[in-house]
Amino acid sequence: MSQEEQRSLYWKTNLRIIAGCLIVWALVSLVLGILLAIPLNHFSIGGYPLGFWIAQQGAIYTFLIIIFFYAWRMNRLDRQYDVDEQ
C-alpha cells in the first residue's frame, strides 16, 4: 500500500471515529436531554428527574467519556499507521 493510500485510509478512519463521537454526543445531549426529557422525568436519580439529570450532568459526563475515548482510540490508530509520537 502506498503512502498516499495509507494517509487516505488514516483520515477516513479518523473521520469515522469523529462522526461516531458526534452522533453519541448529539443523541445524549439533544435527544435524551431535550426531546425525551419529559418522558424521562418519570424516573429519577438521586431525587432528581432523569431528564433534568441527563441535561445537566449526564451530557457533561458523556462528553468527558467521549474525550477520553477519542484520545485512546486515536493513540491506537496512530500506532497502527506508525504516525505516533515516540
Biopython code that builds the backbone (N, CA, C, O; Angstrom):
import numpy as np
from Bio.PDB.StructureBuilder import StructureBuilder

atoms = [
    (1, "MET", "N", (0.839, -1.175, 0.000)),
    (1, "MET", "CA", (0.000, 0.000, 0.000)),
    (1, "MET", "C", (0.888, 1.244, 0.000)),
    (1, "MET", "O", (1.838, 1.341, 0.777)),
    (2, "SER", "N", (0.567, 2.185, -0.876)),
    (2, "SER", "CA", (1.383, 3.391, -0.971)),
    (2, "SER", "C", (1.139, 4.302, 0.222)),
    (2, "SER", "O", (0.167, 4.156, 0.964)),
    (3, "GLN", "N", (2.049, 5.237, 0.373)),
    (3, "GLN", "CA", (1.942, 6.166, 1.496)),
    (3, "GLN", "C", (0.694, 7.039, 1.362)),
    (3, "GLN", "O", (0.057, 7.361, 2.365)),
    (4, "GLU", "N", (0.344, 7.419, 0.151)),
    (4, "GLU", "CA", (-0.850, 8.238, -0.076)),
    (4, "GLU", "C", (-2.121, 7.464, 0.284)),
    (4, "GLU", "O", (-3.056, 8.033, 0.847)),
    (5, "GLU", "N", (-2.157, 6.183, -0.036)),
    (5, "GLU", "CA", (-3.310, 5.353, 0.320)),
    (5, "GLU", "C", (-3.416, 5.195, 1.832)),
    (5, "GLU", "O", (-4.512, 5.217, 2.391)),
    (6, "GLN", "N", (-2.267, 5.036, 2.489)),
    (6, "GLN", "CA", (-2.262, 4.923, 3.945)),
    (6, "GLN", "C", (-2.772, 6.198, 4.598)),
    (6, "GLN", "O", (-3.551, 6.144, 5.550)),
    (7, "ARG", "N", (-2.334, 7.344, 4.091)),
    (7, "ARG", "CA", (-2.808, 8.625, 4.629)),
    (7, "ARG", "C", (-4.312, 8.763, 4.448)),
    (7, "ARG", "O", (-5.022, 9.197, 5.354)),
    (8, "SER", "N", (-4.783, 8.392, 3.276)),
    (8, "SER", "CA", (-6.213, 8.485, 2.996)),
    (8, "SER", "C", (-7.014, 7.578, 3.921)),
    (8, "SER", "O", (-8.043, 7.989, 4.459)),
    (9, "LEU", "N", (-6.552, 6.362, 4.107)),
    (9, "LEU", "CA", (-7.246, 5.423, 4.989)),
    (9, "LEU", "C", (-7.193, 5.888, 6.446)),
    (9, "LEU", "O", (-8.161, 5.727, 7.189)),
    (10, "TYR", "N", (-6.064, 6.461, 6.848)),
    (10, "TYR", "CA", (-5.927, 7.003, 8.207)),
    (10, "TYR", "C", (-6.966, 8.085, 8.449)),
    (10, "TYR", "O", (-7.647, 8.071, 9.474)),
    (11, "TRP", "N", (-7.097, 9.033, 7.507)),
    (11, "TRP", "CA", (-8.033, 10.133, 7.704)),
    (11, "TRP", "C", (-9.478, 9.685, 7.594)),
    (11, "TRP", "O", (-10.345, 10.222, 8.284)),
    (12, "LYS", "N", (-9.753, 8.711, 6.737)),
    (12, "LYS", "CA", (-11.116, 8.174, 6.669)),
    (12, "LYS", "C", (-11.501, 7.523, 7.991)),
    (12, "LYS", "O", (-12.621, 7.694, 8.473)),
    (13, "THR", "N", (-10.574, 6.782, 8.571)),
    (13, "THR", "CA", (-10.831, 6.154, 9.867)),
    (13, "THR", "C", (-10.999, 7.207, 10.953)),
    (13, "THR", "O", (-11.878, 7.090, 11.806)),
    (14, "ASN", "N", (-10.158, 8.236, 10.921)),
    (14, "ASN", "CA", (-10.262, 9.323, 11.876)),
    (14, "ASN", "C", (-11.623, 10.012, 11.762)),
    (14, "ASN", "O", (-12.261, 10.282, 12.780)),
    (15, "LEU", "N", (-12.069, 10.294, 10.558)),
    (15, "LEU", "CA", (-13.360, 10.946, 10.368)),
    (15, "LEU", "C", (-14.519, 10.054, 10.819)),
    (15, "LEU", "O", (-15.529, 10.554, 11.314)),
    (16, "ARG", "N", (-14.378, 8.751, 10.652)),
    (16, "ARG", "CA", (-15.402, 7.814, 11.117)),
    (16, "ARG", "C", (-15.499, 7.839, 12.649)),
    (16, "ARG", "O", (-16.594, 7.802, 13.211)),
    (17, "ILE", "N", (-14.353, 7.901, 13.308)),
    (17, "ILE", "CA", (-14.331, 7.974, 14.770)),
    (17, "ILE", "C", (-14.970, 9.286, 15.230)),
    (17, "ILE", "O", (-15.777, 9.293, 16.160)),
    (18, "ILE", "N", (-14.613, 10.389, 14.584)),
    (18, "ILE", "CA", (-15.186, 11.690, 14.939)),
    (18, "ILE", "C", (-16.696, 11.683, 14.723)),
    (18, "ILE", "O", (-17.442, 12.174, 15.571)),
    (19, "ALA", "N", (-17.155, 11.134, 13.605)),
    (19, "ALA", "CA", (-18.592, 11.080, 13.327)),
    (19, "ALA", "C", (-19.322, 10.265, 14.392)),
    (19, "ALA", "O", (-20.396, 10.658, 14.847)),
    (20, "GLY", "N", (-18.750, 9.146, 14.787)),
    (20, "GLY", "CA", (-19.361, 8.320, 15.830)),
    (20, "GLY", "C", (-19.453, 9.062, 17.153)),
    (20, "GLY", "O", (-20.471, 8.993, 17.842)),
    (21, "CYS", "N", (-18.391, 9.769, 17.506)),
    (21, "CYS", "CA", (-18.393, 10.546, 18.755)),
    (21, "CYS", "C", (-19.439, 11.660, 18.703)),
    (21, "CYS", "O", (-20.140, 11.899, 19.687)),
    (22, "LEU", "N", (-19.545, 12.336, 17.567)),
    (22, "LEU", "CA", (-20.534, 13.403, 17.439)),
    (22, "LEU", "C", (-21.962, 12.873, 17.493)),
    (22, "LEU", "O", (-22.849, 13.526, 18.043)),
    (23, "ILE", "N", (-22.184, 11.699, 16.927)),
    (23, "ILE", "CA", (-23.516, 11.095, 16.972)),
    (23, "ILE", "C", (-23.901, 10.762, 18.405)),
    (23, "ILE", "O", (-25.019, 11.047, 18.835)),
    (24, "VAL", "N", (-22.979, 10.160, 19.144)),
    (24, "VAL", "CA", (-23.255, 9.842, 20.547)),
    (24, "VAL", "C", (-23.525, 11.117, 21.331)),
    (24, "VAL", "O", (-24.467, 11.172, 22.122)),
    (25, "TRP", "N", (-22.712, 12.138, 21.119)),
    (25, "TRP", "CA", (-22.876, 13.411, 21.821)),
    (25, "TRP", "C", (-24.238, 14.026, 21.506)),
    (25, "TRP", "O", (-24.923, 14.508, 22.408)),
    (26, "ALA", "N", (-24.637, 14.013, 20.226)),
    (26, "ALA", "CA", (-25.924, 14.585, 19.833)),
    (26, "ALA", "C", (-27.088, 13.788, 20.415)),
    (26, "ALA", "O", (-28.081, 14.365, 20.858)),
    (27, "LEU", "N", (-26.965, 12.465, 20.412)),
    (27, "LEU", "CA", (-28.039, 11.643, 20.964)),
    (27, "LEU", "C", (-28.250, 11.914, 22.447)),
    (27, "LEU", "O", (-29.383, 12.051, 22.909)),
    (28, "VAL", "N", (-27.164, 11.989, 23.176)),
    (28, "VAL", "CA", (-27.296, 12.198, 24.618)),
    (28, "VAL", "C", (-27.775, 13.611, 24.927)),
    (28, "VAL", "O", (-28.723, 13.789, 25.691)),
    (29, "SER", "N", (-27.124, 14.625, 24.335)),
    (29, "SER", "CA", (-27.494, 15.984, 24.708)),
    (29, "SER", "C", (-28.779, 16.463, 24.058)),
    (29, "SER", "O", (-29.579, 17.119, 24.725)),
    (30, "LEU", "N", (-29.010, 16.169, 22.805)),
    (30, "LEU", "CA", (-30.205, 16.672, 22.141)),
    (30, "LEU", "C", (-31.399, 15.750, 22.354)),
    (30, "LEU", "O", (-32.448, 16.180, 22.834)),
    (31, "VAL", "N", (-31.234, 14.490, 21.997)),
    (31, "VAL", "CA", (-32.379, 13.575, 22.059)),
    (31, "VAL", "C", (-32.775, 13.272, 23.499)),
    (31, "VAL", "O", (-33.933, 13.460, 23.871)),
    (32, "LEU", "N", (-31.832, 12.807, 24.312)),
    (32, "LEU", "CA", (-32.181, 12.461, 25.689)),
    (32, "LEU", "C", (-32.375, 13.696, 26.564)),
    (32, "LEU", "O", (-33.296, 13.739, 27.380)),
    (33, "GLY", "N", (-31.517, 14.695, 26.399)),
    (33, "GLY", "CA", (-31.574, 15.859, 27.269)),
    (33, "GLY", "C", (-32.683, 16.840, 26.957)),
    (33, "GLY", "O", (-33.124, 17.570, 27.845)),
    (34, "ILE", "N", (-33.151, 16.874, 25.700)),
    (34, "ILE", "CA", (-34.173, 17.853, 25.329)),
    (34, "ILE", "C", (-35.448, 17.184, 24.818)),
    (34, "ILE", "O", (-36.527, 17.394, 25.372)),
    (35, "LEU", "N", (-35.323, 16.387, 23.771)),
    (35, "LEU", "CA", (-36.517, 15.837, 23.120)),
    (35, "LEU", "C", (-37.237, 14.796, 23.969)),
    (35, "LEU", "O", (-38.466, 14.725, 23.952)),
    (36, "LEU", "N", (-36.486, 13.991, 24.707)),
    (36, "LEU", "CA", (-37.111, 12.948, 25.536)),
    (36, "LEU", "C", (-37.091, 13.286, 27.020)),
    (36, "LEU", "O", (-37.269, 12.402, 27.859)),
    (37, "ALA", "N", (-36.880, 14.543, 27.350)),
    (37, "ALA", "CA", (-36.771, 14.932, 28.762)),
    (37, "ALA", "C", (-38.070, 14.683, 29.519)),
    (37, "ALA", "O", (-38.036, 14.196, 30.650)),
    (38, "ILE", "N", (-39.189, 15.001, 28.932)),
    (38, "ILE", "CA", (-40.466, 14.840, 29.644)),
    (38, "ILE", "C", (-40.767, 13.376, 29.946)),
    (38, "ILE", "O", (-41.111, 13.057, 31.084)),
    (39, "PRO", "N", (-40.649, 12.464, 28.963)),
    (39, "PRO", "CA", (-40.875, 11.056, 29.319)),
    (39, "PRO", "C", (-39.854, 10.513, 30.321)),
    (39, "PRO", "O", (-40.196, 9.682, 31.162)),
    (40, "LEU", "N", (-38.611, 10.975, 30.237)),
    (40, "LEU", "CA", (-37.579, 10.502, 31.161)),
    (40, "LEU", "C", (-37.781, 11.051, 32.569)),
    (40, "LEU", "O", (-37.275, 10.479, 33.535)),
    (41, "ASN", "N", (-38.510, 12.144, 32.693)),
    (41, "ASN", "CA", (-38.740, 12.743, 34.008)),
    (41, "ASN", "C", (-39.628, 11.885, 34.909)),
    (41, "ASN", "O", (-39.781, 12.186, 36.093)),
    (42, "HIS", "N", (-40.207, 10.830, 34.362)),
    (42, "HIS", "CA", (-40.998, 9.911, 35.189)),
    (42, "HIS", "C", (-40.095, 9.036, 36.068)),
    (42, "HIS", "O", (-40.562, 8.399, 37.012)),
    (43, "PHE", "N", (-38.808, 9.015, 35.748)),
    (43, "PHE", "CA", (-37.818, 8.275, 36.528)),
    (43, "PHE", "C", (-36.929, 9.282, 37.237)),
    (43, "PHE", "O", (-36.856, 10.442, 36.833)),
    (44, "SER", "N", (-36.256, 8.847, 38.286)),
    (44, "SER", "CA", (-35.392, 9.792, 38.996)),
    (44, "SER", "C", (-34.067, 9.142, 39.382)),
    (44, "SER", "O", (-33.958, 7.925, 39.538)),
    (45, "ILE", "N", (-33.072, 10.003, 39.529)),
    (45, "ILE", "CA", (-31.747, 9.609, 40.008)),
    (45, "ILE", "C", (-31.407, 10.556, 41.149)),
    (45, "ILE", "O", (-31.318, 11.767, 40.950)),
    (46, "GLY", "N", (-31.219, 10.013, 42.327)),
    (46, "GLY", "CA", (-30.868, 10.825, 43.480)),
    (46, "GLY", "C", (-31.917, 11.868, 43.819)),
    (46, "GLY", "O", (-31.586, 12.926, 44.353)),
    (47, "GLY", "N", (-33.170, 11.589, 43.519)),
    (47, "GLY", "CA", (-34.240, 12.517, 43.832)),
    (47, "GLY", "C", (-34.518, 13.549, 42.746)),
    (47, "GLY", "O", (-35.442, 14.352, 42.882)),
    (48, "TYR", "N", (-33.733, 13.540, 41.671)),
    (48, "TYR", "CA", (-33.936, 14.481, 40.578)),
    (48, "TYR", "C", (-34.528, 13.748, 39.378)),
    (48, "TYR", "O", (-34.194, 12.586, 39.148)),
    (49, "PRO", "N", (-35.392, 14.395, 38.615)),
    (49, "PRO", "CA", (-35.950, 13.761, 37.422)),
    (49, "PRO", "C", (-34.837, 13.386, 36.439)),
    (49, "PRO", "O", (-33.887, 14.147, 36.254)),
    (50, "LEU", "N", (-34.955, 12.219, 35.815)),
    (50, "LEU", "CA", (-33.908, 11.705, 34.926)),
    (50, "LEU", "C", (-33.649, 12.633, 33.752)),
    (50, "LEU", "O", (-32.493, 12.837, 33.382)),
    (51, "GLY", "N", (-34.683, 13.199, 33.158)),
    (51, "GLY", "CA", (-34.489, 14.123, 32.039)),
    (51, "GLY", "C", (-33.671, 15.333, 32.438)),
    (51, "GLY", "O", (-32.786, 15.763, 31.699)),
    (52, "PHE", "N", (-33.965, 15.882, 33.606)),
    (52, "PHE", "CA", (-33.198, 17.010, 34.124)),
    (52, "PHE", "C", (-31.757, 16.587, 34.396)),
    (52, "PHE", "O", (-30.819, 17.308, 34.054)),
    (53, "TRP", "N", (-31.582, 15.419, 35.010)),
    (53, "TRP", "CA", (-30.244, 14.946, 35.350)),
    (53, "TRP", "C", (-29.400, 14.753, 34.099)),
    (53, "TRP", "O", (-28.232, 15.141, 34.073)),
    (54, "ILE", "N", (-29.987, 14.152, 33.053)),
    (54, "ILE", "CA", (-29.232, 13.934, 31.810)),
    (54, "ILE", "C", (-28.848, 15.267, 31.189)),
    (54, "ILE", "O", (-27.719, 15.435, 30.727)),
    (55, "ALA", "N", (-29.779, 16.218, 31.174)),
    (55, "ALA", "CA", (-29.484, 17.519, 30.571)),
    (55, "ALA", "C", (-28.406, 18.269, 31.349)),
    (55, "ALA", "O", (-27.585, 18.960, 30.745)),
    (56, "GLN", "N", (-28.392, 18.148, 32.672)),
    (56, "GLN", "CA", (-27.456, 18.917, 33.479)),
    (56, "GLN", "C", (-26.135, 18.196, 33.754)),
    (56, "GLN", "O", (-25.075, 18.822, 33.731)),
    (57, "GLN", "N", (-26.189, 16.897, 34.013)),
    (57, "GLN", "CA", (-24.984, 16.160, 34.397)),
    (57, "GLN", "C", (-24.597, 15.091, 33.390)),
    (57, "GLN", "O", (-23.423, 14.947, 33.049)),
    (58, "GLY", "N", (-25.573, 14.351, 32.920)),
    (58, "GLY", "CA", (-25.295, 13.223, 32.034)),
    (58, "GLY", "C", (-24.609, 13.623, 30.752)),
    (58, "GLY", "O", (-23.717, 12.917, 30.281)),
    (59, "ALA", "N", (-25.010, 14.754, 30.170)),
    (59, "ALA", "CA", (-24.381, 15.216, 28.935)),
    (59, "ALA", "C", (-22.917, 15.592, 29.182)),
    (59, "ALA", "O", (-22.060, 15.356, 28.331)),
    (60, "ILE", "N", (-22.643, 16.167, 30.330)),
    (60, "ILE", "CA", (-21.262, 16.535, 30.656)),
    (60, "ILE", "C", (-20.411, 15.285, 30.863)),
    (60, "ILE", "O", (-19.296, 15.199, 30.348)),
    (61, "TYR", "N", (-20.934, 14.321, 31.612)),
    (61, "TYR", "CA", (-20.197, 13.067, 31.815)),
    (61, "TYR", "C", (-19.971, 12.342, 30.497)),
    (61, "TYR", "O", (-18.891, 11.803, 30.254)),
    (62, "THR", "N", (-20.986, 12.332, 29.655)),
    (62, "THR", "CA", (-20.848, 11.686, 28.344)),
    (62, "THR", "C", (-19.774, 12.385, 27.521)),
    (62, "THR", "O", (-18.969, 11.723, 26.866)),
    (63, "PHE", "N", (-19.753, 13.707, 27.546)),
    (63, "PHE", "CA", (-18.751, 14.460, 26.805)),
    (63, "PHE", "C", (-17.343, 14.131, 27.295)),
    (63, "PHE", "O", (-16.429, 13.971, 26.486)),
    (64, "LEU", "N", (-17.161, 14.030, 28.602)),
    (64, "LEU", "CA", (-15.847, 13.661, 29.143)),
    (64, "LEU", "C", (-15.436, 12.257, 28.725)),
    (64, "LEU", "O", (-14.276, 12.017, 28.389)),
    (65, "ILE", "N", (-16.387, 11.333, 28.745)),
    (65, "ILE", "CA", (-16.098, 9.964, 28.299)),
    (65, "ILE", "C", (-15.710, 9.954, 26.833)),
    (65, "ILE", "O", (-14.793, 9.232, 26.441)),
    (66, "ILE", "N", (-16.393, 10.743, 26.017)),
    (66, "ILE", "CA", (-16.077, 10.826, 24.589)),
    (66, "ILE", "C", (-14.660, 11.362, 24.389)),
    (66, "ILE", "O", (-13.932, 10.865, 23.529)),
    (67, "ILE", "N", (-14.262, 12.362, 25.164)),
    (67, "ILE", "CA", (-12.908, 12.922, 25.046)),
    (67, "ILE", "C", (-11.860, 11.850, 25.336)),
    (67, "ILE", "O", (-10.902, 11.697, 24.579)),
    (68, "PHE", "N", (-12.040, 11.106, 26.434)),
    (68, "PHE", "CA", (-11.063, 10.060, 26.775)),
    (68, "PHE", "C", (-11.091, 8.923, 25.762)),
    (68, "PHE", "O", (-10.041, 8.373, 25.427)),
    (69, "PHE", "N", (-12.279, 8.558, 25.267)),
    (69, "PHE", "CA", (-12.376, 7.523, 24.243)),
    (69, "PHE", "C", (-11.645, 7.951, 22.972)),
    (69, "PHE", "O", (-10.897, 7.166, 22.390)),
    (70, "TYR", "N", (-11.859, 9.186, 22.545)),
    (70, "TYR", "CA", (-11.220, 9.673, 21.325)),
    (70, "TYR", "C", (-9.691, 9.673, 21.462)),
    (70, "TYR", "O", (-8.985, 9.256, 20.543)),
    (71, "ALA", "N", (-9.193, 10.132, 22.589)),
    (71, "ALA", "CA", (-7.740, 10.141, 22.800)),
    (71, "ALA", "C", (-7.179, 8.724, 22.779)),
    (71, "ALA", "O", (-6.146, 8.469, 22.162)),
    (72, "TRP", "N", (-7.868, 7.795, 23.461)),
    (72, "TRP", "CA", (-7.416, 6.402, 23.492)),
    (72, "TRP", "C", (-7.455, 5.784, 22.101)),
    (72, "TRP", "O", (-6.508, 5.110, 21.697)),
    (73, "ARG", "N", (-8.549, 6.008, 21.360)),
    (73, "ARG", "CA", (-8.715, 5.404, 20.041)),
    (73, "ARG", "C", (-7.725, 5.995, 19.037)),
    (73, "ARG", "O", (-7.195, 5.274, 18.192)),
    (74, "MET", "N", (-7.475, 7.300, 19.126)),
    (74, "MET", "CA", (-6.518, 7.916, 18.200)),
    (74, "MET", "C", (-5.090, 7.474, 18.498)),
    (74, "MET", "O", (-4.285, 7.351, 17.575)),
    (75, "ASN", "N", (-4.760, 7.234, 19.750)),
    (75, "ASN", "CA", (-3.430, 6.687, 20.061)),
    (75, "ASN", "C", (-3.252, 5.322, 19.415)),
    (75, "ASN", "O", (-2.195, 5.025, 18.858)),
    (76, "ARG", "N", (-4.289, 4.489, 19.492)),
    (76, "ARG", "CA", (-4.229, 3.171, 18.831)),
    (76, "ARG", "C", (-4.104, 3.324, 17.322)),
    (76, "ARG", "O", (-3.323, 2.615, 16.688)),
    (77, "LEU", "N", (-4.871, 4.246, 16.745)),
    (77, "LEU", "CA", (-4.829, 4.459, 15.297)),
    (77, "LEU", "C", (-3.471, 4.993, 14.869)),
    (77, "LEU", "O", (-2.944, 4.581, 13.836)),
    (78, "ASP", "N", (-2.901, 5.900, 15.645)),
    (78, "ASP", "CA", (-1.573, 6.438, 15.337)),
    (78, "ASP", "C", (-0.524, 5.335, 15.341)),
    (78, "ASP", "O", (0.335, 5.287, 14.460)),
    (79, "ARG", "N", (-0.592, 4.447, 16.331)),
    (79, "ARG", "CA", (0.368, 3.329, 16.363)),
    (79, "ARG", "C", (0.153, 2.384, 15.190)),
    (79, "ARG", "O", (1.113, 1.867, 14.618)),
    (80, "GLN", "N", (-1.104, 2.160, 14.833)),
    (80, "GLN", "CA", (-1.419, 1.259, 13.721)),
    (80, "GLN", "C", (-0.822, 1.772, 12.407)),
    (80, "GLN", "O", (-0.324, 0.986, 11.601)),
    (81, "TYR", "N", (-0.875, 3.085, 12.196)),
    (81, "TYR", "CA", (-0.366, 3.664, 10.952)),
    (81, "TYR", "C", (1.036, 4.260, 11.113)),
    (81, "TYR", "O", (1.529, 4.952, 10.222)),
    (82, "ASP", "N", (1.663, 3.990, 12.241)),
    (82, "ASP", "CA", (3.040, 4.412, 12.521)),
    (82, "ASP", "C", (3.226, 5.922, 12.387)),
    (82, "ASP", "O", (4.191, 6.393, 11.787)),
    (83, "VAL", "N", (2.280, 6.670, 12.961)),
    (83, "VAL", "CA", (2.417, 8.130, 12.996)),
    (83, "VAL", "C", (2.381, 8.628, 14.431)),
    (83, "VAL", "O", (2.134, 9.809, 14.676)),
    (84, "ASP", "N", (2.627, 7.728, 15.384)),
    (84, "ASP", "CA", (2.573, 8.107, 16.795)),
    (84, "ASP", "C", (3.836, 8.847, 17.203)),
    (84, "ASP", "O", (4.876, 8.757, 16.549)),
    (85, "GLU", "N", (3.715, 9.584, 18.309)),
    (85, "GLU", "CA", (4.864, 10.300, 18.850)),
    (85, "GLU", "C", (5.689, 9.312, 19.670)),
    (85, "GLU", "O", (5.153, 8.567, 20.491)),
    (86, "GLN", "N", (6.961, 9.319, 19.441)),
    (86, "GLN", "CA", (7.819, 8.330, 20.107)),
    (86, "GLN", "C", (8.444, 8.872, 21.328)),
    (86, "GLN", "O", (9.194, 8.167, 22.003)),
]
sb = StructureBuilder()
sb.init_structure("model")
sb.init_model(0)
sb.init_chain("A")
sb.init_seg("    ")
for serial, (resi, resn, name, xyz) in enumerate(atoms, 1):
    if name == "N":
        sb.init_residue(resn, " ", resi, " ")
    sb.init_atom(name, np.array(xyz, "f"), 0.0, 1.0, " ", f" {name:<3s}", serial, name[0])
structure = sb.get_structure()
